[in-house]
């Protein structure tokens, strides 16, 4: 009878830092201001707010 050993996967590392979220949020705000009349800008506005809540965690 053979036994197999299973190992737990290592803990995932964060891909983005809090500073990265702040930079992305700033870039999204720049886009929103430059494209205020674009109908898709509301989606970018939602993204801006989600990025802000991610920074506060």
C-alpha atoms as a printed R data frame, in Angstrom:
   type eleno elety resid chain resno       x      y       z
1  ATOM     1    CA   UNK     A     1   0.000  0.000   0.000
2  ATOM     2    CA   UNK     A     2   1.411  3.386  -0.945
3  ATOM     3    CA   UNK     A     3   0.612  6.642   0.740
4  ATOM     4    CA   UNK     A     4   0.615  9.989  -0.916
5  ATOM     5    CA   UNK     A     5   1.320 13.180   0.898
6  ATOM     6    CA   UNK     A     6  -0.649 16.218  -0.027
7  ATOM     7    CA   UNK     A     7   0.628 19.621   0.857
8  ATOM     8    CA   UNK     A     8  -1.424 22.710   1.378
9  ATOM     9    CA   UNK     A     9  -0.886 25.401  -1.231
10 ATOM    10    CA   UNK     A    10   1.018 28.384   0.063
11 ATOM    11    CA   UNK     A    11  -0.929 31.447   1.073
12 ATOM    12    CA   UNK     A    12  -1.712 33.785  -1.804
13 ATOM    13    CA   UNK     A    13   0.128 37.067  -1.818
14 ATOM    14    CA   UNK     A    14  -1.583 40.369  -2.501
15 ATOM    15    CA   UNK     A    15  -1.031 41.439  -6.074
16 ATOM    16    CA   UNK     A    16  -1.764 45.130  -5.528
17 ATOM    17    CA   UNK     A    17  -0.710 47.333  -2.631
18 ATOM    18    CA   UNK     A    18  -2.811 50.083  -1.059
19 ATOM    19    CA   UNK     A    19  -0.674 52.601  -2.951
20 ATOM    20    CA   UNK     A    20  -1.551 50.838  -6.217
21 ATOM    21    CA   UNK     A    21  -5.263 51.206  -5.440
22 ATOM    22    CA   UNK     A    22  -4.774 54.922  -4.783
23 ATOM    23    CA   UNK     A    23  -2.942 55.351  -8.100
24 ATOM    24    CA   UNK     A    24  -5.643 53.439  -9.977
25 ATOM    25    CA   UNK     A    25  -8.327 55.501  -8.270
26 ATOM    26    CA   UNK     A    26  -6.557 58.710  -9.330
27 ATOM    27    CA   UNK     A    27  -6.296 57.481 -12.937
28 ATOM    28    CA   UNK     A    28  -9.990 56.560 -12.984
29 ATOM    29    CA   UNK     A    29 -10.894 60.008 -11.621
30 ATOM    30    CA   UNK     A    30  -8.854 61.606 -14.421
31 ATOM    31    CA   UNK     A    31 -10.792 59.519 -16.963
32 ATOM    32    CA   UNK     A    32 -14.152 60.420 -15.407
33 ATOM    33    CA   UNK     A    33 -13.388 64.143 -15.565
34 ATOM    34    CA   UNK     A    34 -12.199 63.909 -19.176
35 ATOM    35    CA   UNK     A    35 -15.259 61.885 -20.303
36 ATOM    36    CA   UNK     A    36 -18.113 63.304 -18.244
37 ATOM    37    CA   UNK     A    37 -20.598 63.125 -21.132
38 ATOM    38    CA   UNK     A    38 -19.835 59.498 -21.988
39 ATOM    39    CA   UNK     A    39 -22.617 57.124 -20.865
40 ATOM    40    CA   UNK     A    40 -20.060 54.571 -19.669
41 ATOM    41    CA   UNK     A    41 -18.595 57.080 -17.208
42 ATOM    42    CA   UNK     A    42 -21.113 55.923 -14.576
43 ATOM    43    CA   UNK     A    43 -19.405 52.519 -14.608
44 ATOM    44    CA   UNK     A    44 -16.066 54.233 -14.062
45 ATOM    45    CA   UNK     A    45 -17.589 56.214 -11.230
46 ATOM    46    CA   UNK     A    46 -18.653 52.964  -9.560
47 ATOM    47    CA   UNK     A    47 -15.148 51.583 -10.064
48 ATOM    48    CA   UNK     A    48 -13.694 54.735  -8.496
49 ATOM    49    CA   UNK     A    49 -15.784 54.195  -5.358
50 ATOM    50    CA   UNK     A    50 -14.946 50.476  -5.171
51 ATOM    51    CA   UNK     A    51 -11.235 51.284  -5.399
52 ATOM    52    CA   UNK     A    52 -11.676 53.780  -2.558
53 ATOM    53    CA   UNK     A    53 -13.321 51.175  -0.346
54 ATOM    54    CA   UNK     A    54 -10.514 48.721  -1.118
55 ATOM    55    CA   UNK     A    55  -7.937 51.230   0.151
56 ATOM    56    CA   UNK     A    56  -9.774 51.628   3.468
57 ATOM    57    CA   UNK     A    57  -9.633 47.911   4.304
